[in-house]
Amino acid sequence: MNALLRDELAVLIAQHAEPDQPLREAARGALRALEWACALRPDFAPMRDALRSALHEVTP
């Protein structure tokens, strides 16, 4: 599951990052969005750690 999640996140981050934005900055933005999502939707919280570790794996 984590490998699939990691690969999907890598694709999504690459697709939605600005052309001159480093991947690390895009991932930081994704982490902030994840924290907001978990704060607003408690049902996202159980996946927070898996998503966070997957995001760390796709950033250099």
QUIMOSUL-V929862 format. One record per residue. N is the residue number from 1. RES is the residue in three letters. BURIAL is b if it has 9 or more other ideal C-beta (glycine too) atoms within 8 Angstrom, else e. D_LAST is the distance of its C-alpha to the last C-alpha in Angstrom with 2 decimals. Layout:
n,res,burial,d_last
N,RES,BURIAL,D_LAST
N,RES,BURIAL,D_LAST
//
This chain:
n,res,burial,d_last
1,MET,e,20.70
2,ASN,b,17.20
3,ALA,e,16.04
4,LEU,e,17.89
5,LEU,b,16.61
6,ARG,b,12.94
7,ASP,e,13.85
8,GLU,e,15.95
9,LEU,b,13.48
10,ALA,b,11.00
11,VAL,e,14.21
12,LEU,b,15.52
13,ILE,b,12.68
14,ALA,b,12.70
15,GLN,e,16.49
16,HIS,e,16.94
17,ALA,b,14.64
18,GLU,e,16.71
19,PRO,e,16.57
20,ASP,e,15.69
21,GLN,e,13.33
22,PRO,e,9.66
23,LEU,b,7.60
24,ARG,e,6.77
25,GLU,b,10.58
26,ALA,b,11.45
27,ALA,b,9.94
28,ARG,e,11.89
29,GLY,e,14.83
30,ALA,b,14.63
31,LEU,b,14.72
32,ARG,e,17.69
33,ALA,e,19.32
34,LEU,b,19.01
35,GLU,b,20.70
36,TRP,e,23.39
37,ALA,b,23.96
38,CYS,b,24.47
39,ALA,e,26.80
40,LEU,e,28.79
41,ARG,e,28.88
42,PRO,e,29.37
43,ASP,e,29.22
44,PHE,b,25.44
45,ALA,e,25.03
46,PRO,e,25.22
47,MET,e,22.08
48,ARG,b,20.11
49,ASP,e,18.68
50,ALA,b,17.76
51,LEU,b,16.11
52,ARG,b,14.24
53,SER,b,12.95
54,ALA,b,12.10
55,LEU,b,10.13
56,HIS,e,8.12
57,GLU,e,7.69
58,VAL,b,6.59
59,THR,e,3.78
60,PRO,e,0.00
//
